Amino acid sequence: QVQLVESGGGSVQAGGSLRLSCAASEYTYSPGCMGWFRQAPGKEREGVALIRTGTTATWHADSVKGRFTISQDKVNDALYLEMNSLKPEDTAMYYCAAKFSWNCFRANDYNYWGQGTQVTVSS
């Protein structure tokens, strides 16, 4: 089992930046895959950025490519999402997720989830 706790959300004006953090604990072996998802009111949950934790391989959604960057800190068992040039369309609840798999870039079967952290971007 893996426990995930997100932090770093908040309110920011368009063009601003935020850094989300995800702390992982309560695991025997580190998950092979981790990622960030988001869900806005009235919309389904979507993948934002995914990473294979043992390598530098990452995926970023087209809507955030060039603005958001996923990264990890192996020493501190943490996952990060650096968000720059934020837009009102980025407003959502952001979730950290994980799974034990090598197929990290299949987004529909992540099965460990954090509680979420709210990001609100005003125009």
C-alpha positions in Angstrom: 0.0 0.0 0.0 1.1 3.6 -0.7 -0.1 6.7 1.1 0.1 10.0 -0.8 -0.3 13.5 0.5 -0.4 16.6 -1.7 0.4 20.2 -0.7 1.2 23.5 -2.3 -2.2 24.4 -3.9 -3.7 27.9 -3.6 -5.0 30.9 -5.4 -3.0 32.8 -8.0 -3.5 35.2 -10.8 -3.1 34.3 -14.4 0.5 34.2 -15.4 1.6 33.2 -11.9 3.3 30.1 -10.7 2.8 27.3 -8.1 4.7 24.3 -7.0 2.8 21.2 -5.9 4.3 18.6 -3.7 3.4 14.9 -3.1 4.9 13.0 -0.2 4.8 9.2 -0.4 4.9 6.8 2.5 3.7 3.4 3.8 5.2 1.4 1.1 7.6 -1.6 0.9 8.7 -1.0 -2.7 8.6 2.3 -4.5 5.8 2.6 -7.1 7.2 2.3 -10.6 4.8 5.0 -11.9 3.5 8.2 -10.4 1.7 11.2 -11.7 -0.5 14.3 -11.4 -4.2 14.4 -12.4 -6.7 17.1 -12.1 -10.5 17.5 -12.1 -12.4 20.7 -12.7 -16.1 21.2 -11.9 -18.3 19.5 -14.5 -15.4 17.7 -16.1 -13.9 14.2 -15.8 -10.5 13.6 -14.2 -7.6 14.0 -16.7 -3.9 13.2 -16.6 -1.6 16.2 -16.4 1.9 14.7 -16.1 3.2 11.2 -15.5 6.7 9.8 -14.7 8.4 6.5 -14.6 10.1 6.9 -11.2 13.2 4.9 -12.0 14.1 6.9 -15.1 13.8 10.4 -16.5 10.9 9.4 -18.8 7.9 11.7 -18.4 4.7 12.6 -20.2 2.9 16.0 -20.1 -0.6 16.7 -21.5 -0.6 19.0 -24.5 -2.6 21.6 -22.6 0.3 22.0 -20.1 3.3 21.2 -22.1 6.0 23.9 -21.9 4.3 25.3 -18.7 4.2 22.4 -16.2 7.1 20.1 -15.3 6.9 16.9 -13.3 9.9 15.8 -11.2 10.9 13.6 -8.3 13.1 13.7 -5.3 14.2 10.1 -4.7 16.0 11.0 -1.4 12.9 12.5 0.1 10.3 10.2 -1.6 8.6 13.2 -3.0 6.9 14.1 -6.3 6.6 17.7 -7.6 4.7 19.6 -10.2 6.1 23.0 -11.2 3.4 25.1 -12.7 4.3 28.3 -14.6 2.3 30.7 -16.8 -0.9 29.5 -15.1 -4.2 30.1 -16.9 -7.8 30.2 -15.6 -8.4 26.9 -17.4 -5.9 25.3 -15.1 -8.3 25.7 -12.2 -9.0 22.3 -10.7 -8.5 19.9 -7.8 -5.0 18.3 -8.4 -4.3 14.8 -7.3 -1.1 12.8 -6.9 -1.4 9.2 -8.0 0.7 6.0 -8.2 0.7 2.4 -9.4 3.0 -0.6 -9.4 3.6 -1.0 -13.2 6.0 -0.4 -16.0 3.2 0.9 -18.2 3.3 4.4 -16.7 1.8 6.2 -19.6 -1.5 4.4 -19.5 -3.4 6.8 -17.4 -6.7 4.9 -16.6 -5.4 2.4 -14.1 -3.6 4.4 -11.4 -5.0 3.0 -8.2 -3.3 4.9 -5.3 -4.5 8.5 -4.7 -3.9 11.4 -2.5 -6.6 13.6 -1.1 -6.1 16.4 -3.6 -5.0 20.1 -3.4 -7.0 22.9 -4.9 -5.5 25.2 -7.5 -7.5 28.3 -8.5 -6.3 30.7 -11.2 -8.1 34.0 -11.6 -8.0 36.2 -14.7 
